[in-house]
């Protein structure tokens, strides 16, 4: 596992495309995450293959600097079921860029079982409460074109 670099951008874009129901970001957005936000993002490489097996993007919201927002989690089908997503999130929280973080936040659609399983599992492992609330609603924020995004807020985190 390592911080991403700009040349990872195309592989990350392909990985996200193979991980429904994730929203596809533009290739440019992924490149910005790999450069401007490299310290708050992480890639996991396939052993010996050099390809990208996993990707987690995130950042510290300027209005809530004690929180770490997980934007996307993508794990290749071949790498699923081995706890990689959780290890990547924990590795991000162990970086100096996450010093002082007390809460992890993310948004997840109600039907994204894999993400709910990940974040509920992390909350249990950390023995931390998980609060769930609607953040961006289908009709109000997406004009009916996207499912409601539910915010999961975990914390306080064990540090």
C-alpha positions as CSV (number, residue, x, y, z in Angstrom):
1,X,0.0,0.0,0.0
2,X,1.2,3.5,-0.9
3,X,0.2,7.0,-1.8
4,X,-1.0,7.3,-5.4
5,X,1.0,9.1,-8.1
6,X,-0.3,10.7,-11.3
7,X,0.5,7.7,-13.4
8,X,-2.0,5.6,-11.3
9,X,-4.8,7.8,-12.6
10,X,-5.8,5.6,-15.6
11,X,-5.7,2.4,-13.5
12,X,-7.8,4.0,-10.8
13,X,-10.4,5.2,-13.3
14,X,-10.6,1.6,-14.7
15,X,-10.9,0.1,-11.3
16,X,-13.7,2.4,-10.3
17,X,-15.5,1.6,-13.5
18,X,-15.4,-2.1,-12.5
19,X,-16.8,-1.5,-9.1
20,X,-20.5,-0.7,-9.4
21,X,-22.4,1.0,-7.8
22,X,-19.6,3.5,-7.4
23,X,-20.0,6.8,-9.2
24,X,-17.5,7.3,-11.9
25,X,-15.4,10.4,-11.5
26,X,-13.8,12.1,-14.4
27,X,-10.2,11.0,-15.2
28,X,-9.2,14.5,-14.3
29,X,-10.8,14.3,-10.9
30,X,-8.9,11.0,-10.2
31,X,-5.6,12.7,-11.3
32,X,-6.2,15.6,-8.9
33,X,-6.8,13.0,-6.1
34,X,-3.6,11.3,-7.0
35,X,-1.6,14.5,-6.9
36,X,-3.3,17.2,-4.7
37,X,-4.7,14.7,-2.3
38,X,-2.1,11.9,-2.4
39,X,-1.5,12.0,1.3
40,X,-5.1,11.3,2.0
41,X,-5.6,8.6,-0.6
42,X,-4.1,5.2,-0.9
43,X,-3.6,2.4,-3.5
44,X,-2.9,-1.3,-3.0
45,X,-1.0,-3.0,-5.7
46,X,-1.5,-6.5,-7.0
47,X,1.3,-8.7,-5.7
48,X,4.0,-8.8,-8.4
49,X,1.6,-7.6,-11.1
50,X,2.0,-3.9,-10.6
51,X,-1.7,-3.3,-11.2
52,X,-4.0,-1.5,-8.7
53,X,-6.1,-3.9,-6.5
54,X,-7.6,-1.3,-4.3
55,X,-8.1,2.5,-4.0
56,X,-9.4,4.7,-1.2
57,X,-9.8,8.4,-1.7
58,X,-10.5,10.8,1.1
59,X,-9.7,14.2,2.7
60,X,-10.1,16.3,5.8
61,X,-13.1,18.6,5.3
62,X,-12.0,22.3,5.8
63,X,-15.1,22.9,7.9
64,X,-14.5,19.8,10.1
65,X,-10.7,19.2,10.3
66,X,-11.0,16.7,13.1
67,X,-12.8,14.4,10.7
68,X,-11.5,12.3,7.8
69,X,-14.0,11.9,4.9
70,X,-13.7,8.7,2.9
71,X,-14.8,9.6,-0.6
72,X,-14.5,6.3,-2.5
73,X,-13.5,2.7,-1.7
74,X,-12.8,0.4,-4.7
75,X,-11.4,-3.1,-4.5
76,X,-10.9,-5.2,-7.6
77,X,-13.1,-8.3,-7.8
78,X,-10.0,-10.6,-7.5
79,X,-9.0,-8.9,-4.2
80,X,-12.3,-8.8,-2.4
81,X,-13.1,-10.8,0.7
82,X,-9.7,-10.4,2.3
83,X,-10.2,-7.3,4.4
84,X,-8.2,-5.1,2.0
85,X,-10.6,-2.1,2.2
86,X,-10.5,-2.0,5.9
87,X,-6.7,-2.2,6.0
88,X,-6.4,0.6,3.5
89,X,-8.7,2.9,5.6
90,X,-6.8,2.1,8.7
91,X,-3.5,2.8,6.9
92,X,-4.8,6.2,5.9
93,X,-5.8,7.0,9.5
94,X,-2.3,6.0,10.6
95,X,-0.6,8.5,8.3
96,X,0.8,11.8,9.7
97,X,-1.8,13.6,7.5
98,X,-4.5,12.2,9.7
99,X,-3.0,13.3,13.0
100,X,-5.7,14.7,15.3
101,X,-8.6,13.0,13.4
102,X,-11.3,12.0,15.9
103,X,-14.1,10.9,13.5
104,X,-14.4,9.1,10.2
105,X,-17.2,10.2,7.9
106,X,-18.4,8.9,4.6
107,X,-21.6,8.8,2.5
108,X,-23.1,5.6,1.2
109,X,-26.3,4.8,-0.7
110,X,-28.7,2.6,1.1
111,X,-28.2,-0.3,-1.3
112,X,-24.4,-0.4,-1.2
113,X,-24.1,-3.4,1.1
114,X,-20.4,-3.8,0.7
115,X,-19.7,-0.3,1.9
116,X,-22.1,-0.6,4.8
117,X,-20.5,-3.9,5.8
118,X,-17.0,-2.2,5.7
119,X,-18.0,0.9,7.8
120,X,-20.1,-1.0,10.3
121,X,-17.3,-3.5,10.7
122,X,-14.7,-0.7,11.3
123,X,-17.0,0.8,13.9
124,X,-17.3,-2.6,15.7
125,X,-13.5,-3.2,15.5
126,X,-12.9,0.3,16.9
127,X,-15.7,0.0,19.5
128,X,-17.0,3.3,18.2
129,X,-20.5,4.5,17.6
130,X,-21.8,4.9,14.0
131,X,-24.4,7.6,13.4
132,X,-26.4,7.5,10.2
133,X,-28.3,10.4,8.7
134,X,-29.4,11.5,5.2
135,X,-27.0,14.0,3.8
136,X,-27.9,14.4,0.1
137,X,-31.5,13.4,-0.7
138,X,-32.7,11.9,-3.9
139,X,-35.3,14.6,-4.7
140,X,-33.9,17.6,-3.0
141,X,-30.3,17.3,-4.1
142,X,-30.2,15.0,-7.1
143,X,-33.6,15.9,-8.8
144,X,-34.5,12.2,-8.6
145,X,-31.5,11.1,-10.7
146,X,-29.4,9.5,-7.8
147,X,-30.2,7.6,-4.7
148,X,-30.0,9.4,-1.3
149,X,-26.5,9.5,0.1
150,X,-26.5,8.6,3.8
151,X,-23.7,10.0,6.0
152,X,-22.1,7.5,8.3
153,X,-20.1,9.2,11.1
154,X,-17.9,6.9,13.2
155,X,-16.3,8.1,16.4
156,X,-14.7,9.1,18.5
157,X,-12.0,6.9,17.1
158,X,-9.5,5.1,19.3
159,X,-6.2,6.9,19.1
